[in-house]
Structure formats: C-alpha cells, structure tokens
C-alpha cells in the first residue's frame, strides 16, 4: 500500500522505493562500472587442492597480445602487502592464542584448495587476459588433500599449514562443564544426536566484481556489506597505508548473505595493478569460478545432547563440534561456530545449563565464512532437533514438552544460560498463535488424505530465538539539499534488504518530513565517519537508533535558526510535526521552509554523529511446516508453511515479510537440496548449477506470515532484527517435518539435505 498521510509512517507497509528502478534495469552494479582506459584482470587458480609450488612461469603469458602485466604472489609480497584479514582473536581453552596462519592474496609456497589464486593477468580485454592465463606454466607437486572436517581431526591427517599442528586453528570451550556433567549424570533421560550441518554455496544473484583505481590514493568500487569497514581492513591490514588513502564505493549489490563482507584476494591484486600500471583495473568473476572462490557457509559436525528430568524439564544441553574453516580463516570465520553457537543455543527455553566445545579445523576446501544467520540457525537447529527427539523418546507431545520449558512472559527480562539478557518476549503466545495459523489440529485429516494416496505426511515445528545486532558503532547524517530533498547518510549497506523505505519512515516521523522528500545515501566511505555495515540483523536497530539521535540534533539546530528568523528566544520555539512555532502564537515556519532559507542553505541545519549502538535484540518465533513424501521416489513436497515472529515494532511490515520469506526459502534449500560436495581429493563435485540444486518458485508453498510483537526495551524504536530469522526457523521446522513423516518407519533422524535419493534409501533400509 502507499503511505497513508496524516498517520505515523512507522508501521505502514510502504512499497520498497528502490524496486522500480532496479526492475527497469537502472541499477548500477559493480560490473556496470567502466572507467576510461581501464584494463581487465583474470585470476588463474590452482587446479589441485593441495600442493607445493615449485615454479610459476609467466614469461609466455607476459608476451601474449594485449597483456600489460602478470602478477604472482612474489610480486605482491615484494610490494609489502599484508595477509587477508581475520578480525577474530579468540583464545584456546588453555588460554593460548588461536592459530591464524597468514593467507595472502596470491599463493606463494603452497596451494591449499582447488581455486586458490596463484596469478593475476592484466590485459586490455578480459578475453586476452583469460587466453594469457592459459600460457602460465605451473609446476605444483601434489600433496594429499583433506576435504572433510572429521578427516582433518585425525591424528594422521595431512598437515595443511606446517605451523598449525593437527590442523587445529582453535580449541574452544565455554560453559560450566562440571555442572553440565552433573546434570547429565542425574538426568532421567538424555537425548543424543550426531548432526551434520551441510556446506552451502552462497550463489548470490550477482557474482562478485570490482574496479580499482589509483590517483595517489586507492579507490575500490566493489559490492560489499560495509564500505567503511572494508576501507579500514584494506588500509590497516593489507595495503598498509593510512585509512584516508583508501576509498571504497559501493553502488547496488545483488545479494550477499554474508559472502561479500570479506576482503578477497582479487581486490588486492587489482588494487596493486591500478597503482603499478597507473590505470584502472576491472575484474568480474565467472559463475563457474564463484563456486570455488566465494567463501562457503555452514559445514560442521556435532554431537549434541539434551538432559531432562522425570517431569520433562530441561536440565542441560551440550554441543561438541568440529567446525570446518576451509583452507584459511575468513574475516569472522571462527566466531560463527563458537560465539554465535554458544549465545544462541538456549533459545527460548529455561534450560539452566549449557556447554559447548568446538574444534575449528583447516581443510583443503574453499574458506568458510558467514552465511545468512552465521551460527544462529545452527544453534537453533541443534536444540530443536533434540527437543523433537526427546519428545519422541519419552513419549511426550512435542508441543507440550516445549510449552513447559518455554520462558514465560512474566519472567521477562530473563538472563539465559549463555548470559544473554532477553529484554522482552512472549514465547508461549507466539507458539499458540502459530499453531492456529498452521491449523495444527487439522493435521490428522490431511495426514489421512495423504495416506489414502500412498503418501507419507509429516509436520514439524521449531521455536527459535536469535541474539542479533551485536553492539558496535553506527552513524547517521542528515543534509538538507537545495532542491528541497533531505539526504539521510548511513553507515549500513543495502544489498537487497530494502532499506530506503524503512529508514525514510523513521526519519519522516522524527522530523515531520514528507516521506517522498527523503533519499537514502549510502556506499561511499568518504561520506562516513563510522559504519558497522549490514550484517548480524543489525541495520534497523543500529541505523534507526542513529536516526533518532541525529534527528534530535537537527531539531536543536532548527530551534536556534527559527528563533533567529522569528525574532524570539530559543526557549519559546516549539517543534512538532515538522513545524517550528513560537509558543502561544500562530507564528511559525516549517522545517523544510527553514531549510530553504539562506540560514538553512548555509548548512547550519545539517547534522552528523556517531553513536554506540544499543544492546543486542532477541527476535524469536515459531515456524510450522508440513511435508508430503512419495515413498516410491523419495521426493519431499512442501505443502504448508506458517511463521509467527516477534520482531518488536515492525517499521515496515511488508519489507519484514519479504525478509522472512527469503530466509525461509534459503532454509528450505539447505534442508532439502543444497550441499557442496567434495570428492575426497579436494575437488568440488557440485561446482555448477547443473550439480548444485537450489529451490525454485514452484517448490515453495504459500508462506503464511504473522507477528506477535513484544517491543524491544533496549532501543528507542522498540525494533528487533529480522533479516536472518527465516533461516533459523526453517531448518528445524522442515527437517522435523521430514523425520515426522518417516517416523512410522522407525527413522528418528536424517541429516540435511533430505534429498530424494537419501529419503528413498532411508525408506528402503527401514523397510
């Protein structure tokens, strides 16, 4: 619907304002950027997963037509560039530092995964660069490769980094282990599962691309999640120059889901080329290369357990995991499987004790990084699979088992077993609302109808909670333009979420501005004083809070200017609904008119500030899924899906619903079909869309979405993060439904993805 004037903008489902431009092909993505006299780069990658580099002969390549430069790792090291950044510094459980081997943009002594960049060819055209790359002679002595985390953990596993014994980057523990062990020892029942969390190829709609230029300072045009953070990582950790000598510009971004947040090898290579050659250098990935060059997601193996007393109360939960880091550490890689798992494991339950151990291990595979949810879907998946199994093993109703262990609204605020301060929520009410939305009690009739057709029907439920928006810095700036518009400058970055309308709604309410007068400005590090970027479901909380704060500053500036213009004392100026009035009179001026005055055009109204963002928010919800399985083919058909979520105050419910739908579909993809599979030698078997399945529109049922808000008490808007929640709810809901359908055959667990072949084999084995 369009904006209803005369009412508060926050809470209205105003259409996304960027969509028409993007749908008409008027967006500007990284590959749309072409600069005068630019050259083109192609990256040569290792064809083998593990080996010693004896030589890289680029002589013939440098003589090829159109080639202007060929760089190897030796060239980049001679230029003094640092390793690609991992910003996480964690301690092993014995207090020693984690292992962070230096991962440089181009390989030097060894290659460590198939796809590891070894050379960058710069030429007048992409075709010439690609042709020349084929003339490079690589002499690599193949070594045994390790491509699963369980193999990497073995005592006799090949060593991927000589300086990292046992391939172990981090040996992490957190929790009260003595108390947890005592709880398990005294439990009436313990449910245990070994769970594989399958590796995911992100496959964003837009492949990665970048253009570099150098004019005494570096400029990188690139699709990323936060230009300010990317600038600082490049300057401080890689290029070794002051931050003011680096500029990062991001226009439109065609999806990321965490994958476009790191500093990648290709960016360093083309920045070097731009400085070395004195001309811009452009690089755009090919889809086939992106499967092995973009960081992957998920990939862990855990032993999970839940202890219950005789009445069904949860006593303790424990997860012992092996987490695959790939061949090198990504920007935040280790934290996904340690901090985020621990914080999110208790979920919505009163479970008094938790403990986790995680060994983060290197393998000869593409590095692992953040993927939508980044540890939160994993933690919720472990707990919800355990709860369903416990209900089945103890012959309890899965709804009632959950209900008796949910944190009641009367106990809010509540500190979880992982020390997370839940400020608000009504988990039992959300559960009841979703049961109604999904017609839970009508399931038996639908199950009977499926059985009459020879099909197996199952239903699955998941209760999830996410610790989102970790505290940090954010900014907001407001500029009144000469054309009567108002620019809102933010340090977050829209890469598909639809920020423009919700951010404008917040500002419209704060300053009484016409919604249509506000335009969002983002993506240029030169315009930012800080900027945490977009990730961790932080944007509406962080930017919304910054907008409230900077709006207050604009109001004070406006009162000063209005007092001067209206010839009265500042104390007599009242601000309401975009109007500044002299108290007790009809004399006044609108904020926009004041902005167009000489005083306003001098910039005295404008404001910019940085804030410390409020504490984390805790969105939560319940998802219910019904599936129908054909036992003859193993094909699982999603028939019904309902989600009820608590996102606090929803600034724009339509945008929120879109985020939930997208997250649910990605969760369905991981649960039923997506899996990055290696062959045992480090070669990716699922390296194209011919081999890597993703959900299609005709496979997705109507997703019923409703909300039951309990506004956050920790930020001025009452909002909670929503961008990744769909994944957290979908994984366990779908897999619980699949297992429920197969339960009459004695099947109690199945790892993701529940492909037709896997389901068919399980049915045959059970029969």
N, C-alpha and C positions, 0 to 999 in steps of 0.2 A: 504494500500500500504506500501511497505518498504521505509526506509529512502532514499531520493534522495540525494546522496553525492554531495558536491560542492555547495549546496544551504543552506540557513538558515534552521535550524531544526525547529524552532518555526513556526507554521503554517502548518506543514505537518501532515497528518493523519497516523502516525506510529502506527502499531498494539500494543495493550497492551502487555507488555513484561512478565507479571505475569500469563497470561491466560493459556499457555500450561502447566505449572507446576501445576496449580490448577485443570485444567480439567483432568489431568492424575492422580489425587489423591495424589499429592506430597505436598500439602499444610499441614501446621501444625496448627490446630485449638486448642482451649483450651481443648477440650475433648480428643485430641490426646496426651496430655502431661501426662505421667505417671512417677512418681518418685519412687525410691527404698523405700520400707517399707511404702508406703502411705496407709492411711486409707481412708474411704469413708463416706461422710455425706449425710444424708437425712433430709429434713426440714419438720417438722409437722406444718400444717397450720390450722388456725381456720376454722371450718365448718360453722360458723354463722357470720353474718355481723356486729353485734354489741352486746356486752355483757360484764358483769363484771366477771373477773376471780376470782373464789373463791379458786380453787386449781389446781395444775398441779402435779400429782403423777407419778413420773418417776421410782419408785422403781422396778417395774416388768421389765420395759424396760432395766434398767441397768444390770439386771441378765440374759438377753437373750443371746443366743450364739453369739459370735463374737463381742459383743458390748464393746467398750473401754471407751466411755463417753457419757453422755446425758447432754446437757446444756439447761437451761431456761433463761428467761430474768433476773432473780435474779443473776444467775452466771455471766452474762456479766456485769451487773451493779456493782457487787462486784469487778470485775476486773478493774473497773474505766473507761470503755469506754464511749465516748460521744455519743450524738444523731447523727443520719444520717444528713448530711449537706444539708441545703438550703442556697445557697450563695447569694440570693437576699435579700436586705434590702431596702424596699420601705416605703414611708410614706402614711398614710391615707390623704384624702383631708383636714382634720382639723389639720394636722401637727403631729399627734400622730403616733407611730410606728405600723407597721403591726403586726398581731399575728402570732407567729411562735412556736407552741407547739412542745415540744421535742418528736421526733419519734425515738425510739430506735430499735435496730436490732431485738430483740425478745420482744414480748408483755409482760407487767408485770400486771398492774392493769385491763386493759381493752383490748378487741379486737375491732377493728374498721372497718374491712372489711373481707369478706369471702376470705381467702387466707393469712390473717395476720400471719406471722410466730410466733409460740409460743414455739417451742423447736427444738433443733438440735441434731440428733442422729449420733454418730460417731461409725463406726464398721469396721470390716475387709473387708466386701464386701457391695456393695450397697443393695443387697437383704437382708442381715442381718440387715442393718440399717433401711430399709423400714419395715421389719417384726417387729422390735422392736418398731417402731413408733406407731404401732397399739396397743401396750401394754400400752401406756401412757394414763392415765385417766385424762381427762379434765372435770372440773366442772365449767361451764360457765353459768351464769344467763343471759338469752337472754333479750335484750332491744329492743325497737322499732328502726327500721333502716330507714335511709333516703338515697335514691339512685338516686334522680334527683335534679338538682340544683335549680329548681323552688320550690320544696318542702322544701329544706334546707333553703330557704329565707323566709319562712312563720314564722310568729310570734310564732306560737305554735309548731314549728318543734322540734323534739327531739334534744338534745344538744350532739354533738359528742365529743367535748372536753370541760369539765367543765370550763376551763379557757378562752374559746373563746365564748363570748356571741353571740347568733344569728348565730353561725357557721361561722361568718364573719372574714376571715383572713385579708382581705384588702378591703378598700373602696376608690377606686382610681378615680381621676378626672384629666383631662388635656384638656386645650383649653381655648379660650376666650368665655365663656358661654354667657356673655351679648351680645357680638357682634353676636354670632351664633343665639341667640334667636331673636335678632332684624332682622337678615336676614330672618329667617323663618317667622316672623310676616309680613314682607313686600314682601314676595315671591309671584309671580304669580301662582306658582304651587309647591306643596310638595308631593313627593312620599314617602310612608312609607311601611316597611315590618317588620314582625316578622320572624326571621330566626333562625332555629335550626342548629347548627353545630355538626354533629353526632360524637359520641365517636368511636374511632378506636382502634382495637387491632393491634399492630405493626407486629407481626408474622414474624420476621426476619427468613431467611432460617436456620441459626444456632441458636439453643437455647443457653441461657446463660450457662456458665460453668466457673469454676475457680479451681486452685490448690494453696494451701497456704503452705508455709514452714517457719521455724524459726530457725536461727542459731546464735542468738544474735541480729539479725535484721529480720524484716518481709520481705518476698518476696511473692507477689501475681502474679500468672500467670493468666491473665484474658483478655478476649476480651473487649476492651473499646475504646473510641474515642480519648483519650489523656492520655498516661501513666504519664506524668509529673503532670498534674492537678489531676489525680486520686491519685497519690502518696501524693501530698500536702493535699488533702481533707482527706485522711486516716490518715496521720500523725498529722495534726494540729487540726482536728475537731473530730476525732473518737478514734484513738488509743492513742492520747495524748503523742506522742513521737517526738523527733526531726526528721525533714524530711529525714536526712541522714540515719535514722534507718529503712527506708521503701524503698523497690524497687518494681516497677511494671513492668512486662514484658508482652508484647502483641505480639503474632505472627500474623497469619492470622485471620481475622474476617469475618464471614459470614453474613454481613448486620447488620445494627443498626438503621439508620434513626432517631437518637436521643435517642433511647431507652437504649443503652448500655453506655450512658455517666454518669449516677449516680453511687454513692457508694450504693450498695444494701445490705440488711440485711444478705444475705447468705455469703457475703465476710467477714463480721465482725465475723460471727460465726466460719468459718473455720480458719481464722487467729488466733482467740482465741484458737481453738482446736490444731493448729500446735504448738503454744507456750506452751500450757498446757501439751500436750502429748509428745512433743519433736520428732514429726514425721510429715511428710507432710499429708495434708488432702485435698481430692478432692471432688468436688461437681459438678454435672451436672443436669440441670433442665430437667424435662419431659415436653413434649409439652403440655399436659393437664394442668400442673401446670403453665406453662408460660402464659397461658391466664389470670390467676389471679395474677401472681407475677410480670410480666414485666409491667412497667408503661405504661398506655394507652395514647392516643393522642386526641387532639381536645376537644369536649364537652363544648359547651356554648350555651346560648340562648340570642339573642339580639333583640332590637328594633332599626332599622336603618332607617334613613330618609335623603332625599336629597332635597334641596330647589333650585328652578330655577326661573329666571326672565321671562318676557313675550317673550323674544327672544330665550330662551332656554339655557342661560348661567348659569352655576352652581354658586350658591351663597354661599352655606354652606352645610356641611354634619355633621351628628351627629350619634353616636352609643352609646346606653345604654345597657350594657350587664351584664349577670350573668355568671360567669365562674366557672366551676366545678374543684376543686383542688383534688378531691378524698378524701381519709381519712387522708392524710398527705401531706405536701409540698415536692415535688420532688426538685432536685437540683436547677432548674431555673423556676419551675412551674409558679409562679405569673407573671413573666416578659413576658411570652408568650402572655398573654391576656391583658396586659396593654401597656408596652413599644413598643412591636412589632406591635400591632394593631394601636397605635397612629402614629408611624413613617410611616407606610405603607398605611394608609387609603387614603391620597390624590392621590396616584398612579401617573398616567401620566397626570393628569388634573390640570388646572389652578385654581381649587376650592380655593377661598381665605381664607375660614374659616372652621375649623373643631373643634369638641369637642367630647370627649368620657367620659363615666362613666363606671366603671367596679367594680362589687362586686365579689370578689373571695371567694367562699364558700366551706366549707368542707361537704362531703357526705360520707356515708358508702360504698365506692367503691374503687377499685384499684387506687392508686395515679396517677395523670395526669402529664405528662412531655412533653418534646419536641418531636414532630413528624414532619417529613420532611416539612420544611418551618416555623414551630413554630410561628404561628401568622401571617405570611406574606400571606399565602393562604387565611386565614380567612378574613383579611382586604381587599384583592383584590376581594374576593367573595362577600362581603357585597356591595362594591362600584359597581361592575359590574352587580349584580342583580338589584340594584337600578337604574342604568343607563338604563338598558333594560326596566324596569318597567316604568320609566319616559318617555321613547320614546313611549311606547305603550299608556300610559295615555294621553299624549299630542299630539298623532298622528304625531309623528316625525319619520323620518328614523333613526334607531339606529346607522347607520354608520355616518350620517351627524351630529347627536347630539354629538357623540363622537368627530368627527373631529373638530367641532367648539370650543370644550373645551380642546383639547389637547394643551400641551405646545409646541409652535413652536420651531424648532431648532434654530432660530435666537435669542431666549430668553435665550439660554444656555450661561453661567451657570445660574441656576434658584434655588431659595430657596422656598421649598414647604411650604404649610400651617402648616406642622408639623416641620418646621425649618430644613428640610433635604437639604443639598446643592448638588443638582444634577449638576454634572460637565459636563456631555455630554449626547447626545442622539438626535435622530431624529424620534420622535414618529409618526408624520404623514407619513413619508416614510416607516416606518416599517408596519404601517396599510395598506398602498397601496400595498406593496409587498405581504403581507399575503392574501389580497383579491384576488390578481392574482393567488397565489399559490393554493388557495382553489377553484378557479373558482366560485367565489361568484355570478357572474352574470349568471351562468348556472344553478342556483338552481331551477328556476321555472320549467324548463323542467324535472328535476329529481323529483320535487315535484308532477308534473302531472303524471309521470310514477308510482310513489308510490300510488297516489290516485286511479289510474286505477286498482291497485291490492288490493284496500281496506285498504291501509296503510296510516298512518299519518307521514309526513316528516317535520322535523324542522331543523333550522340551528341556531347555537349560536356562538357568538363572544365574546372574552374577551380581553381587553387591561390590561396588568399587569405591575407593577414595584415593585421591591424588594429593600429594604435597607439591604444590605448584608455586611458580614465581619466587624463586629464592631471592632474598634481599640483595640489593645492589644499588647502583646509581642510575638515574634517568634524568632526562631534561625535557623541558617544554619552552618554546619561544613563540611569541605572538607578534606579528608585524602587520600594521595597517597600511595597505597599499594605496597608491594614488588612484587606482581605478575603482576604489570602493570595496575591494575584496579584503579578506583577512587571511593571512598565511599562518598556519599552525605548523611549526617545525618540531619534529620529534626525533628521538634517537632510536626508536624502534623501526622495524622494516617490514613492510607488507610484501609477502611473497606468495600471495594468493588468498590470504585470510579475509580481506575486505575491510581494511582499517579506516578508509576515508570517511564513510558514513558514521560509524560509531564515535570516532574521535570528534567529528564535527558536531554530533549530537551533544556530547559532553560540553564542548565549548559554547555551543548555542545556548544551553541552559545557564551556564556560568555567567555569561556576559550579556544575555538577552539579544544575541545576534541572529539575523536571519540565517537559517541553515544553509541556504544556497550561496551565501556570501563567503563561506569558509572553504579554503582549499588546503589540502594536506601537502606539506613539503617534506620530503624525506630523501635519504640516499646519498647525501654529499657530506663527507666527513669534514670538509672545510666549514660547513654551517653548524657543526655540532660542538658543544662544549663538553658533553659526555654522551654516552649512548650505550646502553646494555644490549641493544639489538632485540630481535624477536626470537624467543626460544623459552622452553620451560613453561609455556602458557602464561607468560608474564605481561603481555602487551597492554591489555585493557586496564589491569591493575596499576602497572607502572606508569604508563602514559596518562591514564585517567587521573591518577593522583598528581602527576606533574602539571596537567592542565588546570586542575583545581587550584594548585599553588600559584602558578603563573597568572591565572585569571585574577586572583586576589591582588597581585602586584599591579596588574593593569588597572583594576578598579581604583587603587590608591593614586596611580598616575593620573587617571581620569578626573578624580576629585580635585586634584591640585590644578589641573588645566581648566576644569569647569569653574572652579572658584575664581580664577583669574578672569575668565571670559565673562562670567556673570556678575563679577564685581561683588563678591561676598566672601565670607570666611569659609575656609575649608570645612570647618566643623558643621556648617549649615548645609553642606551638599549631601544629598541622599542619592544612593544608586539603587535602582530597582528596574528589572525588566528591560535593560538596555538604555534606560533614561537616567540622566543626572538632573536632579531638581533642587531648587532652593527650598528648604523645609518651610512648610506653611504657606507657600505661594504657588502660583501656576507657572512660574518662570523655570525654564529648563532647556536642556539640549540633549539630543540623542548621542549615544556613544559614536555611531558612525558619522554623524554630522560633525562632532568634535574632532574625529579623526581626519576629516577633510579640511578642517581649518588650518591656517598657517602653523599654529602651535602643534596640531596633531601631525601634520606632514613633516615637521622637523624631527619626528621620531620620538618625541617625549612620551608618547603613549605606549610605545613598544616595550616589551619586557622579555627577558630570558633568564632562566635559572636552572640549576641542577638540584636534585633532591636525593636524599636517601630513601629508597622505596620502602613501603610498609612491610610487615612480616608476610610470610607465605600465606597463600589461601588454600583452602581444602575443599575443592569441588568433590561431589560424590553423587552416586546414583545407583539405579538398578536397571539392568538390561535383561530382557527375556527373549529367547529365541526358540522357534520351533522348526525342526527339520523333518524331512521325509526321505528315507533311504530306500533305494531299489536294491534288494539283496542279490538280484541277478547280475547287476552291473557294478554295484558299489557306489553309484552316483548319489551324492547328497544334494537334495534340493532344499534351499531355504524357503520356508513357506510363510512364516510370520516373524516380525521383529518389533519389539516395543522398548522404548527407553524413557525413563523418567529421571531427570537430573536436577541437582541443586547447584546452580551456578550463581547463587546470590541474586543481586539485581542484574537483569539482562539489559544492557544498554540498547541492543538491537536484537530482538528475539529471532528474526529471520536469519541474520548472519550467524547467530549461535546455532540455530538448527542446521544450517549448512555445514558448520564445523563438525557437529555431531555426526551428521550423515557421512561426511568424508572420512572421519575417523573410524566409524563403524565399518564402512566398506573396506578400508585398509586392514582392519582387524579380521574381517571375513576372509580377505585374501590370504593373510598369514595362516589362519586356522584351517582353510580348506585346500589351498593350492600353491602358495608361494614357497619356494625353497631353493636357495642357492646351493647347488650340489657340486662337490669336487670328486675327482676320480681316484684319489689315493696317492696321486703324484703331484698334486697341487694345480691341476688343470681344471678350470671351471667347465662343467658339463652343461650347465644351464646358462649359457652365455649369450642368448638372444631371445627375442620374443617367440621364437619357434619352440624354445625349450623351457622358458620361464613363464609360467602361467600367472595371469592376474585376473581379477574379477571383471566381468563385463556387465553392462547395464541389465541385460536380460536374466542375469543370475541373482539379482538383488530384489528382494520383495519390498513392498511399501514399508518404510521405517516410520513407525508411529513415535512421535516425539512430544513429550510434555515436560513440564517443570514443576518443582515444588520448592520454591526458593526460601532459604534462610539467609538473609543478607549478612555478608561478612561484617564483622565489627572492627576490623583492623585497618580499613582504608575508607576514605571519605565517600566513595561511591557505593560501598557495600558489594562490590563485584568479586567474583571468583573466576579463576582461569577456566577456559573451556576448550582450547584448541586441540588437546590430545586425549580428552576423556573418552571419545568414541572407541579408540583402540583399547583402552583399559577395560571398558565394559564388554567389548565384543569378543575378545579372545576366549575368556572363560565361558561366556554365555553360549557361544557356538559349540565349543568343544564339550561342554556339559550336556548340550542337546544331543550331539552325536553319540556320546557314551550312553546317554539315557536310552536312545533308540536301540543301541546294541546290547544293553544290559540284560534283556531276557535271554541272550545267548551266552551269558556268563562273562562278558567283556567289561572290565572295570576301568580300563584306561587305554587311551590311544594318544600318541604324540602327534603334534601338528607337523605337517599339514595332513588332514584327513582326506587324502586323495582317493579317487575311485579305486585304484589298484590296492591301496593299503586297506581300505574298508572291505573290499571284496576278499582279500586274503584273510583278513581277520574273521570274516563270516565263515569262510571255508574251514579255517583252522578250528573255529569253535564248533562247527557242525559235526 
